[in-house]
Amino acid sequence: MAEKPDLGKPDGVKAQWHFDIVTAPGFVLLELASVVDVLRLANRVCPHPPFTYTYRSLKGGTIVSSSGASIPTQPVTRQPDADYLFVIGNTDPDQPELSLGRVVSDYTYRGAQVFLLAEAASRYIDEHGTPDMATHWENASIFRERGARFEAKLSIATEQGPVVTCAGMGATADIALAVIGRHISGPAKMTVADIMLHEHIRDFSSLQPFSGAKTTTTGDARLDQCIKLMQANIEDPLPINQLVEELGMSNRSLERKFKTFFGTTPNGFYREMRLAKANNLLLNTTMSVREIGLACGFPNGFSSVYKSFFGITPFALRRQKRQSALR
């Protein structure tokens, strides 16, 4: 899938990435909500909403979940233009509308990446005989008892080119957070996770929880600790030399960790984290711009710093929001 410019950078091209979300009768509402709420919250914390989505099904119309909630859907098309396709899992692994080999091919042929969750992953693996792909451990057990041709991986997701098979259920939020992280900053992604009270963002290789694997936010305990210290000191940011002293490590080691995991410096990450919080307050509270600057550790020059990162002043953003609300 072609790499697209990051959103929210001063010289970045403002763009949106579209998700098609396919459901079948009896779909799992938790998985649908996990994808949609990650996208919705990302749009809320970014000044220029980066994501759009469409509910789809094979034939269109109203689709009812296993919990009785219903959603209106549009039919899938042979010429999709989405950047990503998410196929939601189901309470019935034998649901015929989860047999989506042709649909998957239509999307991947046009450059989309496809994420198959839980039962949708199981059906795809079983029908295509593809080894080393993931599904929910419960589905793997069921298909094993049926003499299936595959032995599913127990990671939360496995990526093979344009097709990603996933465990689904609660791990869906981890997958969606990983995807939006390709297009928004690390601090913005973590703000979305914080709003969801999603404490640990797991990567694709993390084992499913029943295995007893211990997870961390980044996979590095000291980096996790550093981020927690930053989060706890937004209003009065800690100097980096104080952070490394509390962590018991060198400046160089900390910089190397941030560069490896986030592609930025500790100072750059800290600043983006504070700006992400400031942006959330601008869009969702009536606090004054000065109050927001102070609350996020910018006692002076907040508007200039904000504009240099987001390409718009806080006042202009507030004005745009008011105008949109009046339409």
N, C-alpha and C positions, 0 to 999 in steps of 0.2 A: 504494500500500500504506500502510495507516494507521501512523503513527509510534507506537512503543511506548516506555514509560518505560525509561530506562537502568538497567542492573543494577549493583549494587554501590555506589550512591550512598547517603548516610546516610538520605535521605528517599525513596529510590526504592522502587517496588513490585517485590517479588521476582517474577520471571516467567521463563518459558522460551520459547524459540523453536524450533519443530520444522522439521526438514529431511526431506523425502522424497528419496531418492537412487535414481533409476531406472537400471537396467542392462539390456543386451541381450546375448545370446550373443556372445562375442568382445570384450567390453568391455576398455578400457585400464585396467589395474590402477593405473598411476601416477596417473591422474586420480581414481579412487575414493579411493586412499590420501591424496591431497592434500586432498580435501574432509574426509574423516573424521578425519585426524590434526589438522587445524586445529581442528575442533570438539572433539576429545578433549583436546587440549592447553589449549584455552580453558577447558574444564571443570575441568582440573587446576589452573590458576593462579587461578581465581576461587573465592571461598569458597562461593558458591552456584552450582552448575553451571548455566550459562544455556542450554545447547543439548541437544536430543535429536535422534535421527535414526532413520529406518527404511529398510532396503533394500527396493526394490520392482522389479518387472518387469511386463510386460503381463499375464502369466498366473500369476505366482508360481512358486515352486519353486526348485531349485538352478540358478544361472546360472554358467557357466564363462567365465573371462577368456581373452584371447588368450595369456596366459602359463601357463594351466593351473590357476590358482587359482580356487576356487569359493566362492560365497557363497549362503546361503539367503535367499530374497526372499519378500515378500508381494505379492499382486497389487495393481495400481493400482485405485483406487476412483473411481466417478463423483462422489462427494461428499467430496473430500479436505479435510482440515482443517490441512494443513501451512502454515507461513508461507513456506517456500521449497521449490522443486523444482529439483534438479540432475539433468540427464540426461547420463550419462557417454558419452564418445565411444567409437568402435569401430574395429577394424581393417578392417572392411568397410563402406565408405560406402553400399553397397546393401542392408545388413541391413534386412529388412522391419520389424523391431521398432523401428527408429528413426523410422518414419513415425508421428509422435505429435501430429498437429494437434489431434485431439479431446482428448487428454490435456492438452495445453497449455491449450486453451480451458477445460477443467474447472477447472484450477488457477487461472488468471487470473480466471475468473468469480467465484471464491470469495475473491479478494483476495491470492493468493500471487504472489510474483515467481518467474519461471522462468528458469533458467540452462541454456542448451543448449551443450554443449561439442563442439568439433571437428566430427566427422562428423554428430552430431545437429544442430548448427547448420547445416551445409551442406544437409542434407535439408530442414530447415524453410524455409531461404531459397529453395531450389530449388522446393519444392512450393507455396510461398505467394507467390513472385515478389516478395519484399520487398527493396528496395534498401538500400544503406548499412548492411549488417550484417556482422559479422566471423565468420571461421572460421580454422582453421589454414591457413597459406599453401600447404601441400602439397595440401590439399583444394581450395582455390581454383583451383590450377593444373589439377587433374584435371577439375573441373567446367567450367573454361574450355575445355579441349580437347574436352569433350563438347558444347560449344555451349550451355552453361547460360544461363539468362535473367538471371543476376545477375553482378555484378563485386564480389567480397567486399572489405571493408575490411581493411587490414593492421594495425589496432590489435589489442591482445590481447582487447578486448571492446568491444561496442557496445550501449548501452542504449536501447531504444525502448519506453518505458512499462513494462509488466510483463514484457516479454520481453527477455532479455539473451543475445546470441549471443557465444560466446567461442572463442578459439583452442585452448583445452584444453592438454594435455600439461603442461609445467612451469609454464605461466602459470596453471594451475588454483589453485595455492596463493595467488597474488596475488589472484585473484577471491574465494576463500574468506576470506582475511584482510580484504579490503575489506568483505565482508558482516558478519563478526563485529564489525568496527570500528564498525558502527552501534549496537551494543548493549553493548559493553564499552569501557572507557577506552582512550585511545591508548597509554599505557604497558603495559597488559595485552596489547593486540594486539601491540605490539613485543616483549614477552616471549615470546609464542607464536612469532613469527618468529625470535627469537634461539635458542630451543630447537631449532627446525627448521634452524638455521644458514642461514636465508633472509636474505641480506644486504640486498637491495634490494627494497622493496615497490613494485611498479609500479602506477600507476593505469590505469584502463580505456583511456585514450587513448594509452598507451605503444605504440610500434611493436613488432612481433614481432622477436626478436633477429636474424633473418637480415638485417634491413635495416641493421644496424650502428649502430642508435641507442644512445646512451649513456644509461643510466638512473641515477637516484639514489633514495635512500629517500623523499625528500619532493618532489623536483623543484627544490629550492633548496639550492645547495652550502653556503652558510653555515649554514643550518638543519641540514643533515646533519652538518656539522662540530661544531655545538653539541651535538647529540644524542650524537655519539660521545664528546665530552668528558664529558658527563654519565654515559654508560655506563661510562667508564673511571674515574670517581670516585664510585662508589656509597657505599663505606664512609666516605670523607671528602669529603662534598659540597663542591664549589667555590661560593663566593659568586657571585651573578649579576654583580657588578661585575668580578670576575676573569674570568668567561666572556666578557663583552663586550670586555674589554681584549684577551684572546687572539684574539678574532674580529675585532678592529679595527672595531667598530661601536658605535652608541649603545644605551643601555638601551631607549629608545623604539622604535628599529628592531627590536630583538630581540623586544620585547613584541608589536609589530605582526605579525611573522612567526608567532609562536606562536598569536596570536589568530586569524589567518587560517587557518592549517593545522589547528590542534588545538582551537580554541575555548577556550583557557585561557592562563594566564600561564606564563612560563618557570619560576617557582618552583612553580606548581601542577603543571606537567608533571613536573618533577624529583622532587617529592614522590611523585606517583603512580607514577613509574618505580621509585622505591625501595620503595614499598609493594607493588608488583607482585612484585618480587623477594622481599620478605619473605614474601609470601603463598605463593609457590612453595616457599620453604624450610620454612615451617610445615607445608605439606601433604606434603612429599616428603623431609624429612630428620628426624633425631632431635636436631638442635641445640636448645638451650634457647631459650626466648623472649628472654631477655636477650642471648644470643649472636647471635640473628637480628637483634635491634634494633641491636646494635653493627655487625654486618656490613652493614647497610643504611643506616647514617648516622643512627641514632636513639639516641644515647647516653642520653637521658633521655625519659621520657614516651612510649615506643614503644606501649604497650598503649592509651593514651588516643587517640593519633593513629590507630592502626589501627582502633579501634572507631568513631571519628568518621567514617571513610571507608567501612568495610565493614559497620558496624552490628552487629558482634559482636567480642568480645575474642579475642585470640590463644589464650588458654587454653580458651575455650568452643569455638572452632573445632577445636582439637586433641581435645577431649572428644567432639565430634560425630563426628569422623573415626574415633576408636576405637570408638564405639558402632556406627557403620555397618559397620565391619569385622567385628564380632561377630555381625551379623545373618545 
